[in-house]
Amino acid sequence: YRSVEYMIQAAEGTKFHTTKILAVHNGTAAYLTEYGTIFNTSTLATYDVDISGGNIRLLSTPASSGITTYVISFTATKV
């Protein structure tokens, strides 16, 4: 798959953070744009993408040491 659209919902206690990410790769490098971000107190995570074994991966780094849970849905497109 060449491109992916992710819908990510993160939660930590009563805090929430929702965002969309569009990602694309050329086989050796991956690129993303993040948009449509909504949160009620602060950003719960940052996101990045990379290539591993020819596949694009979504990476997340939680903003705190609390327990952050994620629900991720995606649409992948093959060109």
C-alpha positions as CSV (number, residue, x, y, z in Angstrom):
1,Y,0.0,0.0,0.0
2,R,1.3,3.4,-1.0
3,S,-0.8,5.7,1.2
4,V,-2.8,5.4,4.4
5,E,-5.3,7.6,6.2
6,Y,-5.4,7.0,10.0
7,M,-8.1,8.1,12.4
8,I,-6.6,7.9,15.9
9,Q,-8.4,8.3,19.3
10,A,-6.3,8.4,22.4
11,A,-7.5,8.5,26.0
12,E,-6.0,8.8,29.4
13,G,-8.5,8.9,32.2
14,T,-11.0,11.7,31.3
15,K,-8.6,13.3,28.8
16,F,-9.1,12.6,25.1
17,H,-7.3,13.4,21.9
18,T,-8.5,12.6,18.4
19,T,-6.6,13.3,15.2
20,K,-6.3,12.3,11.5
21,I,-3.1,11.5,9.7
22,L,-2.4,11.1,6.0
23,A,0.7,9.2,5.2
24,V,2.5,8.1,2.0
25,H,5.8,6.4,1.2
26,N,8.1,5.9,-1.7
27,G,9.5,2.6,-0.6
28,T,12.4,4.1,1.4
29,A,11.0,7.1,3.2
30,A,7.6,7.9,4.7
31,Y,5.9,11.3,5.1
32,L,2.8,12.4,7.0
33,T,0.5,15.3,7.6
34,E,-1.6,15.6,10.7
35,Y,-4.9,17.5,10.7
36,G,-8.3,17.7,12.4
37,T,-6.9,17.4,15.8
38,I,-9.2,17.8,18.8
39,F,-8.4,17.4,22.5
40,N,-10.1,18.5,25.7
41,T,-7.0,19.4,27.9
42,S,-3.8,18.8,26.1
43,T,-2.2,16.6,23.4
44,L,-1.8,13.0,24.7
45,A,0.6,11.8,22.1
46,T,2.8,12.7,19.1
47,Y,2.9,10.6,15.9
48,D,5.3,9.7,13.2
49,V,5.6,7.2,10.4
50,D,8.5,5.2,9.0
51,I,9.2,2.2,6.7
52,S,10.0,-1.2,8.1
53,G,10.4,-4.2,5.8
54,G,8.8,-2.3,2.9
55,N,5.7,-1.5,5.0
56,I,4.6,1.9,6.4
57,R,4.3,2.0,10.3
58,L,2.5,4.4,12.5
59,L,4.6,5.4,15.6
60,S,3.2,7.0,18.7
61,T,4.9,8.6,21.7
62,P,2.7,9.3,24.7
63,A,3.0,12.8,26.2
64,S,3.0,11.4,29.8
65,S,3.8,8.3,31.7
66,G,0.1,7.6,32.4
67,I,-1.7,4.8,30.7
68,T,-2.7,6.0,27.3
69,T,-5.1,3.8,25.3
70,Y,-5.5,4.1,21.5
71,V,-8.2,3.2,19.0
72,I,-6.9,3.4,15.5
73,S,-8.8,2.9,12.2
74,F,-7.3,3.2,8.8
75,T,-7.9,3.1,5.1
76,A,-4.9,1.9,3.0
77,T,-4.7,2.6,-0.8
78,K,-2.6,0.6,-3.2
79,V,-1.4,2.5,-6.3
